[in-house]
């Protein structure tokens, strides 16, 4: 798809692909770090986390990850 969008110019296609993935991969990295911190919280931070998550359904946790697991590669280069 990137190559088609650049009339076969491979350098431009790779640049286009890189731009399209930077935001998503940065978000994955930042969210991974944050979730690791939250899941392994200690002390007061753990108490606050547990209180905030009390009563939260599994569906709410899944919904919060829709941006990650609902991603469609065919849409990443949509103009």
MOPAC internal coordinates of N, CA, C and O (Angstrom, degrees):
PM7 1SCF
backbone

  N    0.0000 0     0.00 0     0.00 0    0    0    0
  C    1.4539 1     0.00 0     0.00 0    1    0    0
  C    1.5302 1   110.51 1     0.00 0    2    1    0
  O    1.2310 1   119.90 1   138.73 1    3    2    1
  N    1.3255 1   117.79 1   -41.27 1    3    2    1
  C    1.4661 1   119.74 1   179.51 1    5    3    2
  C    1.5222 1   111.04 1   -64.07 1    6    5    3
  O    1.2310 1   120.56 1   141.43 1    7    6    5
  N    1.3408 1   116.53 1   -38.57 1    7    6    5
  C    1.4625 1   120.44 1  -179.96 1    9    7    6
  C    1.5233 1   110.56 1   -67.62 1   10    9    7
  O    1.2310 1   120.59 1   137.63 1   11   10    9
  N    1.3147 1   116.48 1   -42.37 1   11   10    9
  C    1.4746 1   119.67 1   178.11 1   13   11   10
  C    1.5258 1   111.00 1   -60.83 1   14   13   11
  O    1.2310 1   120.52 1   142.64 1   15   14   13
  N    1.3127 1   116.61 1   -37.36 1   15   14   13
  C    1.4612 1   120.39 1  -177.89 1   17   15   14
  C    1.5145 1   114.06 1   -74.40 1   18   17   15
  O    1.2310 1   120.37 1   171.87 1   19   18   17
  N    1.3416 1   116.89 1    -8.13 1   19   18   17
  C    1.4669 1   120.17 1  -179.20 1   21   19   18
  C    1.5250 1   111.80 1  -122.12 1   22   21   19
  O    1.2310 1   120.64 1  -159.53 1   23   22   21
  N    1.3235 1   116.38 1    20.47 1   23   22   21
  C    1.4718 1   121.79 1   178.27 1   25   23   22
  C    1.5270 1   112.86 1    54.68 1   26   25   23
  O    1.2310 1   120.66 1  -141.81 1   27   26   25
  N    1.3368 1   116.34 1    38.19 1   27   26   25
  C    1.4632 1   120.74 1   175.85 1   29   27   26
  C    1.5121 1   115.44 1    83.39 1   30   29   27
  O    1.2310 1   119.30 1  -178.64 1   31   30   29
  N    1.3113 1   118.93 1     1.36 1   31   30   29
  C    1.4708 1   122.14 1   178.31 1   33   31   30
  C    1.5306 1   107.79 1   -76.79 1   34   33   31
  O    1.2310 1   120.41 1   -78.18 1   35   34   33
  N    1.3524 1   116.81 1   101.82 1   35   34   33
  C    1.4661 1   120.76 1  -173.91 1   37   35   34
  C    1.5249 1   113.03 1   -64.10 1   38   37   35
  O    1.2310 1   120.01 1   139.98 1   39   38   37
  N    1.3141 1   117.59 1   -40.02 1   39   38   37
  C    1.4681 1   119.75 1   178.96 1   41   39   38
  C    1.5294 1   110.32 1   -61.51 1   42   41   39
  O    1.2310 1   120.65 1   135.79 1   43   42   41
  N    1.3169 1   116.37 1   -44.21 1   43   42   41
  C    1.4673 1   120.41 1   178.50 1   45   43   42
  C    1.5235 1   110.86 1   -67.16 1   46   45   43
  O    1.2310 1   120.36 1   144.45 1   47   46   45
  N    1.3338 1   116.91 1   -35.55 1   47   46   45
  C    1.4643 1   120.59 1   179.32 1   49   47   46
  C    1.5248 1   110.83 1   -64.66 1   50   49   47
  O    1.2310 1   120.53 1   135.47 1   51   50   49
  N    1.3367 1   116.59 1   -44.53 1   51   50   49
  C    1.4643 1   119.30 1   178.67 1   53   51   50
  C    1.5273 1   111.39 1   -65.33 1   54   53   51
  O    1.2310 1   120.28 1   142.56 1   55   54   53
  N    1.3135 1   117.07 1   -37.44 1   55   54   53
  C    1.4691 1   120.66 1   176.88 1   57   55   54
  C    1.5238 1   110.28 1   -63.93 1   58   57   55
  O    1.2310 1   120.58 1   136.60 1   59   58   57
  N    1.3063 1   116.50 1   -43.40 1   59   58   57
  C    1.4732 1   120.81 1   178.70 1   61   59   58
  C    1.5265 1   110.63 1   -62.14 1   62   61   59
  O    1.2310 1   120.59 1   135.42 1   63   62   61
  N    1.3235 1   116.48 1   -44.58 1   63   62   61
  C    1.4644 1   121.00 1   179.02 1   65   63   62
  C    1.5295 1   110.45 1   -62.41 1   66   65   63
  O    1.2310 1   120.47 1   135.56 1   67   66   65
  N    1.3273 1   116.71 1   -44.44 1   67   66   65
  C    1.4640 1   121.00 1  -179.91 1   69   67   66
  C    1.5275 1   110.86 1   -59.59 1   70   69   67
  O    1.2310 1   120.28 1   134.57 1   71   70   69
  N    1.3132 1   117.07 1   -45.43 1   71   70   69
  C    1.4716 1   120.12 1   179.17 1   73   71   70
  C    1.5241 1   111.31 1   -61.13 1   74   73   71
  O    1.2310 1   120.71 1   142.21 1   75   74   73
  N    1.3232 1   116.25 1   -37.79 1   75   74   73
  C    1.4678 1   119.48 1  -176.90 1   77   75   74
  C    1.5229 1   112.53 1   -70.86 1   78   77   75
  O    1.2310 1   119.78 1   155.07 1   79   78   77
  N    1.3202 1   118.03 1   -24.93 1   79   78   77
  C    1.4550 1   119.65 1  -175.22 1   81   79   78
  C    1.5280 1   114.06 1   -99.69 1   82   81   79
  O    1.2310 1   119.45 1   164.17 1   83   82   81
  N    1.3146 1   118.66 1   -15.83 1   83   82   81
  C    1.4620 1   121.24 1  -176.01 1   85   83   82
  C    1.5267 1   112.12 1   -58.62 1   86   85   83
  O    1.2310 1   119.66 1   131.57 1   87   86   85
  N    1.3041 1   118.26 1   -48.43 1   87   86   85
  C    1.4638 1   121.28 1  -177.67 1   89   87   86
  C    1.5203 1   111.10 1   -61.06 1   90   89   87
  O    1.2310 1   120.48 1   133.42 1   91   90   89
  N    1.3155 1   116.70 1   -46.58 1   91   90   89
  C    1.4651 1   120.38 1  -178.57 1   93   91   90
  C    1.5277 1   111.79 1   -65.55 1   94   93   91
  O    1.2310 1   119.89 1   133.43 1   95   94   93
  N    1.3200 1   117.82 1   -46.57 1   95   94   93
  C    1.4594 1   119.29 1  -178.08 1   97   95   94
  C    1.5254 1   111.18 1   -66.96 1   98   97   95
  O    1.2310 1   119.97 1   145.31 1   99   98   97
  N    1.3159 1   117.65 1   -34.69 1   99   98   97
  C    1.4659 1   120.11 1   175.81 1  101   99   98
  C    1.5262 1   110.30 1   -64.27 1  102  101   99
  O    1.2310 1   120.57 1   138.38 1  103  102  101
  N    1.3103 1   116.52 1   -41.62 1  103  102  101
  C    1.4710 1   120.07 1   178.51 1  105  103  102
  C    1.5280 1   110.79 1   -64.27 1  106  105  103
  O    1.2310 1   120.07 1   137.95 1  107  106  105
  N    1.3289 1   117.47 1   -42.05 1  107  106  105
  C    1.4688 1   120.79 1   177.76 1  109  107  106
  C    1.5234 1   109.78 1   -58.54 1  110  109  107
  O    1.2310 1   120.08 1   133.06 1  111  110  109
  N    1.3106 1   117.46 1   -46.94 1  111  110  109
  C    1.4570 1   121.73 1  -179.38 1  113  111  110
  C    1.5268 1   111.74 1   -61.62 1  114  113  111
  O    1.2310 1   120.47 1   130.45 1  115  114  113
  N    1.3177 1   116.70 1   -49.55 1  115  114  113
  C    1.4643 1   120.25 1  -178.67 1  117  115  114
  C    1.5274 1   112.06 1   -64.18 1  118  117  115
  O    1.2310 1   120.22 1   138.20 1  119  118  117
  N    1.3231 1   117.18 1   -41.80 1  119  118  117
  C    1.4661 1   120.22 1  -179.99 1  121  119  118
  C    1.5246 1   111.43 1   -68.50 1  122  121  119
  O    1.2310 1   119.89 1   145.46 1  123  122  121
  N    1.3254 1   117.81 1   -34.54 1  123  122  121
  C    1.4592 1   120.94 1   177.00 1  125  123  122
  C    1.5200 1   110.19 1   -62.07 1  126  125  123
  O    1.2310 1   120.52 1   133.41 1  127  126  125
  N    1.2998 1   116.61 1   -46.59 1  127  126  125
  C    1.4736 1   120.48 1   178.19 1  129  127  126
  C    1.5277 1   111.15 1   -61.48 1  130  129  127
  O    1.2310 1   120.74 1   134.57 1  131  130  129
  N    1.3183 1   116.19 1   -45.43 1  131  130  129
  C    1.4634 1   120.45 1  -177.92 1  133  131  130
  C    1.5252 1   111.47 1   -65.25 1  134  133  131
  O    1.2310 1   120.25 1   135.86 1  135  134  133
  N    1.3305 1   117.13 1   -44.14 1  135  134  133
  C    1.4676 1   119.59 1  -179.79 1  137  135  134
  C    1.5238 1   110.86 1   -66.40 1  138  137  135
  O    1.2310 1   119.69 1   144.08 1  139  138  137
  N    1.3147 1   118.20 1   -35.92 1  139  138  137
  C    1.4618 1   120.64 1   174.97 1  141  139  138
  C    1.5173 1   111.09 1   -60.85 1  142  141  139
  O    1.2310 1   120.85 1   137.72 1  143  142  141
  N    1.3221 1   115.98 1   -42.28 1  143  142  141
  C    1.4711 1   120.32 1   178.64 1  145  143  142
  C    1.5239 1   110.52 1   -64.56 1  146  145  143
  O    1.2310 1   120.54 1   136.43 1  147  146  145
  N    1.3243 1   116.57 1   -43.57 1  147  146  145
  C    1.4647 1   120.74 1  -178.53 1  149  147  146
  C    1.5228 1   111.28 1   -67.92 1  150  149  147
  O    1.2310 1   120.19 1   133.42 1  151  150  149
  N    1.3225 1   117.24 1   -46.58 1  151  150  149
  C    1.4689 1   120.35 1  -177.19 1  153  151  150
  C    1.5246 1   112.27 1   -65.18 1  154  153  151
  O    1.2310 1   120.07 1   149.60 1  155  154  153
  N    1.3260 1   117.48 1   -30.40 1  155  154  153
  C    1.4614 1   120.99 1  -177.85 1  157  155  154
  C    1.5279 1   112.17 1  -105.43 1  158  157  155
  O    1.2310 1   120.52 1  -153.55 1  159  158  157
  N    1.3158 1   116.60 1    26.45 1  159  158  157
  C    1.4666 1   121.98 1  -178.51 1  161  159  158
  C    1.5241 1   110.83 1   -62.83 1  162  161  159
  O    1.2310 1   121.55 1   -27.97 1  163  162  161
  N    1.3230 1   114.63 1   152.03 1  163  162  161
  C    1.4641 1   121.61 1   178.04 1  165  163  162
  C    1.5247 1   108.81 1  -130.39 1  166  165  163
  O    1.2310 1   121.40 1   -19.88 1  167  166  165
  N    1.3188 1   114.93 1   160.12 1  167  166  165
  C    1.4546 1   120.99 1   173.68 1  169  167  166
  C    1.5159 1   114.08 1    61.39 1  170  169  167
  O    1.2310 1   121.54 1    43.50 1  171  170  169
  N    1.3368 1   114.66 1  -136.50 1  171  170  169
  C    1.4617 1   121.53 1  -176.57 1  173  171  170
  C    1.5278 1   110.85 1   -61.86 1  174  173  171
  O    1.2310 1   120.66 1   141.86 1  175  174  173
  N    1.3098 1   116.34 1   -38.14 1  175  174  173
  C    1.4664 1   119.35 1   179.82 1  177  175  174
  C    1.5329 1   110.58 1   -60.66 1  178  177  175
  O    1.2310 1   120.08 1   141.68 1  179  178  177
  N    1.3159 1   117.46 1   -38.32 1  179  178  177
  C    1.4707 1   120.96 1   177.28 1  181  179  178
  C    1.5256 1   110.55 1   -65.16 1  182  181  179
  O    1.2310 1   120.25 1   138.12 1  183  182  181
  N    1.3276 1   117.12 1   -41.88 1  183  182  181
  C    1.4657 1   120.60 1   179.33 1  185  183  182
  C    1.5257 1   111.15 1   -62.34 1  186  185  183
  O    1.2310 1   120.80 1   136.31 1  187  186  185
  N    1.3251 1   116.08 1   -43.69 1  187  186  185
  C    1.4659 1   120.35 1   178.90 1  189  187  186
  C    1.5245 1   109.84 1   -63.74 1  190  189  187
  O    1.2310 1   120.23 1   133.83 1  191  190  189
  N    1.3339 1   117.17 1   -46.17 1  191  190  189
  C    1.4675 1   121.04 1   178.62 1  193  191  190
  C    1.5171 1   110.80 1   -57.13 1  194  193  191
  O    1.2310 1   120.43 1   131.47 1  195  194  193
  N    1.3244 1   116.79 1   -48.53 1  195  194  193
  C    1.4631 1   120.19 1  -178.33 1  197  195  194
  C    1.5241 1   111.67 1   -62.11 1  198  197  195
  O    1.2310 1   120.61 1   141.36 1  199  198  197
  N    1.3260 1   116.43 1   -38.64 1  199  198  197
  C    1.4622 1   119.90 1   179.07 1  201  199  198
  C    1.5338 1   110.86 1   -66.88 1  202  201  199
  O    1.2310 1   120.44 1   139.02 1  203  202  201
  N    1.3292 1   116.76 1   -40.98 1  203  202  201
  C    1.4673 1   120.37 1   179.06 1  205  203  202
  C    1.5234 1   111.96 1   -67.16 1  206  205  203
  O    1.2310 1   120.10 1   146.69 1  207  206  205
  N    1.3209 1   117.41 1   -33.31 1  207  206  205
  C    1.4619 1   121.60 1  -177.32 1  209  207  206
  C    1.5220 1   113.19 1   -88.71 1  210  209  207
  O    1.2310 1   120.02 1   172.12 1  211  210  209
  N    1.3081 1   117.56 1    -7.88 1  211  210  209
  C    1.4643 1   120.82 1  -178.31 1  213  211  210
  C    1.5294 1   110.03 1   -57.91 1  214  213  211
  O    1.2310 1   120.91 1   -51.05 1  215  214  213
  N    1.3089 1   115.87 1   128.95 1  215  214  213
  C    1.4509 1   120.61 1   178.04 1  217  215  214
  C    1.5167 1   115.09 1    79.30 1  218  217  215
  O    1.2310 1   120.21 1  -179.35 1  219  218  217
  N    1.3100 1   117.21 1     0.65 1  219  218  217
  C    1.4698 1   120.09 1   179.64 1  221  219  218
  C    1.5286 1   109.01 1   -76.03 1  222  221  219
  O    1.2310 1   120.75 1   -51.09 1  223  222  221
  N    1.2961 1   116.17 1   128.91 1  223  222  221
  C    1.4638 1   120.67 1  -177.48 1  225  223  222
  C    1.5304 1   110.46 1   -78.92 1  226  225  223
  O    1.2310 1   120.52 1   -22.97 1  227  226  225
  N    1.3351 1   116.62 1   157.03 1  227  226  225
  C    1.4684 1   118.96 1   175.30 1  229  227  226
  C    1.5282 1   111.83 1   -56.50 1  230  229  227
  O    1.2310 1   120.54 1   144.95 1  231  230  229
  N    1.3250 1   116.57 1   -35.05 1  231  230  229
  C    1.4626 1   120.03 1   179.49 1  233  231  230
  C    1.5239 1   111.85 1   -61.08 1  234  233  231
  O    1.2310 1   120.12 1   142.94 1  235  234  233
  N    1.3201 1   117.37 1   -37.06 1  235  234  233
  C    1.4769 1   120.18 1   178.37 1  237  235  234
  C    1.5222 1   111.08 1   -66.11 1  238  237  235
  O    1.2310 1   120.81 1   142.52 1  239  238  237
  N    1.3402 1   116.05 1   -37.48 1  239  238  237
  C    1.4618 1   118.97 1   176.03 1  241  239  238
  C    1.5313 1   110.32 1   -65.19 1  242  241  239
  O    1.2310 1   120.69 1   137.00 1  243  242  241
  N    1.3365 1   116.28 1   -43.00 1  243  242  241
  C    1.4689 1   120.44 1   179.19 1  245  243  242
  C    1.5250 1   110.88 1   -64.10 1  246  245  243
  O    1.2310 1   120.36 1   138.05 1  247  246  245
  N    1.3209 1   116.92 1   -41.95 1  247  246  245
  C    1.4675 1   120.80 1   179.52 1  249  247  246
  C    1.5282 1   111.42 1   -59.74 1  250  249  247
  O    1.2310 1   120.70 1   144.12 1  251  250  249
  N    1.3296 1   116.26 1   -35.88 1  251  250  249
  C    1.4607 1   120.39 1  -179.80 1  253  251  250
  C    1.5283 1   111.83 1   -67.35 1  254  253  251
  O    1.2310 1   120.29 1   161.72 1  255  254  253
  N    1.3209 1   117.06 1   -18.28 1  255  254  253
  C    1.4638 1   121.21 1  -179.65 1  257  255  254
  C    1.5268 1   113.20 1  -104.76 1  258  257  255
  O    1.2310 1   120.72 1  -172.80 1  259  258  257
  N    1.3152 1   116.24 1     7.20 1  259  258  257
  C    1.4656 1   120.15 1  -178.76 1  261  259  258
  C    1.5267 1   111.66 1   -58.22 1  262  261  259
  O    1.2310 1   119.70 1   142.12 1  263  262  261
  N    1.3305 1   118.19 1   -37.88 1  263  262  261
  C    1.4581 1   121.20 1  -179.81 1  265  263  262
  C    1.5285 1   111.19 1   -59.12 1  266  265  263
  O    1.2310 1   120.52 1   149.20 1  267  266  265
  N    1.3521 1   116.61 1   -30.80 1  267  266  265
  C    1.4587 1   120.97 1  -178.31 1  269  267  266
  C    1.5222 1   111.81 1   -84.48 1  270  269  267
  O    1.2310 1   120.70 1   127.40 1  271  270  269
  N    1.3229 1   116.27 1   -52.60 1  271  270  269
  C    1.4586 1   120.42 1  -173.57 1  273  271  270
  C    1.5243 1   113.72 1   -88.20 1  274  273  271
  O    1.2310 1   120.02 1   165.89 1  275  274  273
  N    1.3064 1   117.56 1   -14.11 1  275  274  273
  C    1.4540 1   120.65 1   177.65 1  277  275  274
  C    1.5217 1   113.14 1   -92.77 1  278  277  275
  O    1.2310 1   120.82 1  -177.50 1  279  278  277
  N    1.3195 1   116.04 1     2.50 1  279  278  277
  C    1.4623 1   121.91 1  -178.44 1  281  279  278
  C    1.5160 1   110.87 1   -64.03 1  282  281  279
  O    1.2310 1   120.54 1   -41.82 1  283  282  281
  N    1.3110 1   116.57 1   138.18 1  283  282  281
  C    1.4635 1   122.85 1   179.49 1  285  283  282
  C    1.5305 1   108.98 1  -117.80 1  286  285  283
  O    1.2310 1   119.99 1   -62.90 1  287  286  285
  N    1.3227 1   117.62 1   117.10 1  287  286  285
  C    1.4705 1   119.18 1  -177.23 1  289  287  286
  C    1.5197 1   113.70 1   -60.00 1  290  289  287
  O    1.2310 1   120.35 1   149.10 1  291  290  289
  N    1.3175 1   116.94 1   -30.90 1  291  290  289
  C    1.4680 1   118.65 1  -178.95 1  293  291  290
  C    1.5258 1   112.25 1   -68.19 1  294  293  291
  O    1.2310 1   120.19 1   165.14 1  295  294  293
  N    1.3311 1   117.24 1   -14.86 1  295  294  293
  C    1.4702 1   120.05 1   178.90 1  297  295  294
  C    1.5208 1   112.99 1   -96.64 1  298  297  295
  O    1.2310 1   119.74 1   174.26 1  299  298  297
  N    1.3165 1   118.10 1    -5.74 1  299  298  297
  C    1.4677 1   119.15 1  -173.47 1  301  299  298
  C    1.5238 1   113.08 1   -68.61 1  302  301  299
  O    1.2310 1   119.87 1   158.86 1  303  302  301
  N    1.3093 1   117.86 1   -21.14 1  303  302  301
  C    1.4617 1   120.46 1   179.16 1  305  303  302
  C    1.5192 1   112.60 1  -110.96 1  306  305  303
  O    1.2310 1   120.81 1  -164.75 1  307  306  305
  N    1.3128 1   116.06 1    15.25 1  307  306  305
  C    1.4666 1   119.24 1   179.16 1  309  307  306
  C    1.5194 1   109.44 1   -65.01 1  310  309  307
  O    1.2310 1   120.91 1   -46.13 1  311  310  309
  N    1.2865 1   115.86 1   133.87 1  311  310  309
  C    1.4766 1   120.80 1  -179.52 1  313  311  310
  C    1.4973 1   111.36 1   -90.05 1  314  313  311
  O    1.2310 1   120.10 1   180.00 1  315  314  313

